[in-house]
């Protein structure tokens, strides 16, 4: 049995895991009960949690204590609390945490070792990093209570009438095998949490497959594994759906899970048709693993009992219901180690003005999350190979660490790389590292003929959203961006 020592990063402890499992079950039961009572119960439980979180943050986080020093000493209301951004929090990482042993240097040392992926930092915290949709790197620490809540939210979704019978059938007929097709090479939220989830609920028997594999290899591996559940990014699911339609992929999952990127209604319908299975779409972020889930009507329902999501304009004033917001302020009521309170998430959301036909008591939204393009590149033999944007960004993020980048496909066999770093020596070192990593990756996809060029300009934000899209497919979109 693994014994947790304050200075050790332990593997999953089976005794602790079963305690966590019961914690998840009781959370799931509580969530189900609250939601069954209705909107008032959901709101009341959120209000109580907001109150507790604000008091806790002020007491335990030196950053918030200082940030809120001019606010009344008791009975804070969420709407009075000043907004925080990723740079505010990352810039004060040690003071932001509510446990003094969680420091940026200790976390950096932990993350530097890839063998720690899915292991617990200091024996109790899960850590992941992200570039996020603004391209700014972040490191996020989750405590065990938050992880139990994320698991419970997914478990509740799996027990919903729409999903439950397919989920149960997947267990009975296919042994409940789950395939997670994700970026496996680093401490990303999806793989870090899924490696951990492999021990318990709700995927009892899960195996991770690398999104970096050439498609033909991935298809062969999935065919051999025959999963009952398939979880991946929307763009990867869409690529796998093409393989299914072409008859090369012969798996018959009963339930699909998508997350990590924007899923359009048409893409969702195409995936569901190809597999004859439901897609459960999760809208989440590194700052809060599970913000909302999709329902049978295709809307996203915010977990209003565990998450506060405020649509706001450019000046952080509330956006009316039915109108797309400039950004959204996120408050994560589950995680205490790094309190996320009125955090500028950067995503545009639209709150639906009408109740949803599915009967859910939770508010529903439309969210515009990460939107990168699938690249279709021409190989030496004239065949086109399609690549998932998350595979490409994982390859580049691996070697760019703290810098922004943008990949623009300018021709069938050419990718321009835009780097944000300007200092000549750093820039040259980074370009060589990106070139090496991308060339190796492309060669494995039978695309060793694809030319890579270092673009003179830095990454260009999307003129509408202001976000840096990291992978852009067409030369038209790059030209329109460049003119801004
Ligand atoms: Zn609904």
Boltz pocket constraint, residues with backbone or C-beta under 6 A from the ligand:
constraints:
  - pocket:
      binder: B
      contacts: [[A, 295], [A, 296], [A, 297], [A, 298], [A, 299], [A, 301], [A, 356], [A, 357], [A, 358], [A, 359], [A, 360], [A, 364]]
      max_distance: 6.0
